[in-house]
Amino acid sequence: MLRSLPAVLVGALLVTASACGKKDAPRPEPSFTGRWDYLSVTTFVYNSTGTVASQYTQTFPLQNGRHSVLAVTPTTLQYFLPDGTAFLTPTPYTRAGATLTADGFWTSNPSSTAITQLTDAELTIRHEYQRSSGRLAEEEHYARRNP
């Protein structure tokens, strides 16, 4: 029995070492395309030193059981009102990593727009604005719409 103990230890070490050396394949990023319910927007106002001077969140309640929707195809963005009426025409966009560019889609002309959170269920898009009065940022919060 004592002679087989080293063999058992060597076997256990080999199994442990091979398990530690294995790396799980990275999980693919959730899809950005789809229909997203527009839940809220959080606005951040920065002072001259770059510190958040004020912050507020506006939530968008259901209207007749529905939210406004951001519809994302592989090439366009479009907003729909809760009743299903198109609010804007489909606008072409490009995406490079987290950065989004959609000329004229966000009417306040942000200096930058980026996806800051993308999961199977949630999406947050952050817009940065440089104004004469200082910096402003808005984070739009969405939930994936189930068909």
C-alpha positions as CSV (number, residue, x, y, z in Angstrom):
1,M,0.0,0.0,0.0
2,L,2.8,2.4,0.8
3,R,4.5,1.7,-2.6
4,S,1.3,2.8,-4.5
5,L,1.0,6.0,-2.6
6,P,3.6,7.9,-4.7
7,A,1.9,6.7,-7.9
8,V,-1.5,8.0,-6.6
9,L,0.1,11.4,-5.7
10,V,1.8,11.7,-9.1
11,G,-1.5,10.9,-10.8
12,A,-3.4,13.4,-8.7
13,L,-0.8,16.1,-9.5
14,L,-1.0,15.4,-13.2
15,V,-4.8,15.7,-13.2
16,T,-4.6,18.9,-11.2
17,A,-1.9,20.4,-13.4
18,S,-3.8,19.5,-16.6
19,A,-6.9,21.1,-15.2
20,C,-5.1,24.3,-14.2
21,G,-3.5,24.5,-17.6
22,K,-6.8,24.4,-19.4
23,K,-8.4,27.7,-20.2
24,D,-12.0,28.0,-21.0
25,A,-12.7,29.5,-24.4
26,P,-13.7,33.1,-23.9
27,R,-17.4,33.7,-24.0
28,P,-18.5,35.5,-27.1
29,E,-19.8,39.0,-26.6
30,P,-23.6,39.3,-26.5
31,S,-25.2,40.6,-29.6
32,F,-25.7,44.4,-29.9
33,T,-28.3,43.9,-32.5
34,G,-31.9,43.5,-31.4
35,R,-34.7,45.5,-29.8
36,W,-33.9,47.3,-26.6
37,D,-36.5,48.9,-24.2
38,Y,-35.4,52.4,-23.2
39,L,-35.6,52.4,-19.4
40,S,-33.8,55.5,-18.2
41,V,-31.1,58.1,-18.7
42,T,-28.6,59.3,-16.1
43,T,-27.1,62.7,-16.7
44,F,-23.8,63.8,-15.1
45,V,-22.8,67.4,-15.0
46,Y,-19.1,68.1,-14.4
47,N,-17.5,71.2,-12.8
48,S,-14.4,72.9,-14.1
49,T,-12.1,70.5,-12.3
50,G,-13.7,67.4,-13.9
51,T,-15.6,66.3,-10.8
52,V,-19.3,65.4,-11.0
53,A,-21.1,68.4,-9.7
54,S,-24.6,67.0,-10.1
55,Q,-26.2,63.8,-11.3
56,Y,-29.8,62.9,-11.9
57,T,-31.8,60.0,-13.5
58,Q,-34.9,60.2,-15.5
59,T,-36.9,57.0,-15.8
60,F,-39.3,56.3,-18.6
61,P,-42.5,54.6,-17.3
62,L,-44.4,52.2,-19.4
63,Q,-47.0,53.7,-21.7
64,N,-49.8,51.3,-22.4
65,G,-47.6,48.5,-21.2
66,R,-44.6,49.4,-23.5
67,H,-41.4,51.4,-23.5
68,S,-39.8,53.3,-26.3
69,V,-37.5,51.0,-28.2
70,L,-34.0,51.3,-29.7
71,A,-33.9,48.9,-32.7
72,V,-30.4,47.9,-33.7
73,T,-29.7,46.0,-37.0
74,P,-26.1,45.1,-38.1
75,T,-26.0,48.5,-40.0
76,T,-28.7,50.9,-38.6
77,L,-30.2,52.3,-35.4
78,Q,-33.8,53.5,-35.0
79,Y,-36.0,54.6,-32.2
80,F,-39.7,53.7,-31.9
81,L,-42.3,55.2,-29.6
82,P,-44.2,53.0,-27.2
83,D,-47.1,52.7,-29.7
84,G,-44.7,51.3,-32.3
85,T,-44.5,54.5,-34.4
86,A,-41.0,55.2,-35.8
87,F,-39.5,58.2,-34.0
88,L,-36.5,58.5,-36.3
89,T,-35.6,57.0,-39.7
90,P,-33.1,54.2,-39.7
91,T,-29.6,55.8,-39.3
92,P,-26.4,54.0,-40.4
93,Y,-23.9,53.5,-37.6
94,T,-20.4,52.1,-37.3
95,R,-18.9,50.4,-34.3
96,A,-15.2,50.0,-33.5
97,G,-15.0,48.1,-30.2
98,A,-17.1,50.0,-27.7
99,T,-17.2,53.2,-29.8
100,L,-20.4,54.0,-31.7
101,T,-20.7,56.6,-34.5
102,A,-24.1,57.5,-35.9
103,D,-24.1,60.9,-37.5
104,G,-27.2,62.9,-36.6
105,F,-28.8,60.1,-34.7
106,W,-28.2,61.6,-31.2
107,T,-29.5,65.1,-31.9
108,S,-27.3,66.8,-29.2
109,N,-24.2,66.0,-31.2
110,P,-22.1,64.1,-28.6
111,S,-18.3,64.4,-28.8
112,S,-18.2,60.7,-28.1
113,T,-20.5,57.7,-27.8
114,A,-19.6,54.3,-26.4
115,I,-21.2,51.1,-25.2
116,T,-20.2,50.9,-21.5
117,Q,-22.3,47.8,-20.7
118,L,-23.5,45.0,-23.0
119,T,-24.9,41.8,-21.6
120,D,-27.6,39.4,-22.9
121,A,-30.1,41.4,-20.9
122,E,-28.7,45.0,-20.5
123,L,-27.2,47.7,-22.6
124,T,-25.8,51.1,-21.5
125,I,-24.7,53.7,-24.0
126,R,-22.7,56.7,-22.7
127,H,-22.6,60.0,-24.5
128,E,-20.0,62.6,-23.7
129,Y,-20.6,66.3,-24.5
130,Q,-18.2,69.2,-24.4
131,R,-20.1,72.4,-24.0
132,S,-19.0,76.0,-23.4
133,S,-20.4,75.6,-19.9
134,G,-18.4,72.5,-19.3
135,R,-18.6,68.7,-19.7
136,L,-21.8,66.7,-19.6
137,A,-22.4,63.0,-19.9
138,E,-25.5,60.9,-20.4
139,E,-25.9,57.2,-19.8
140,E,-28.9,55.6,-21.5
141,H,-30.0,52.4,-19.9
142,Y,-31.8,49.7,-21.9
143,A,-33.2,46.2,-21.3
144,R,-33.3,43.6,-24.1
145,R,-36.9,43.3,-25.4
146,N,-38.2,39.8,-25.5
147,P,-40.0,39.1,-28.8
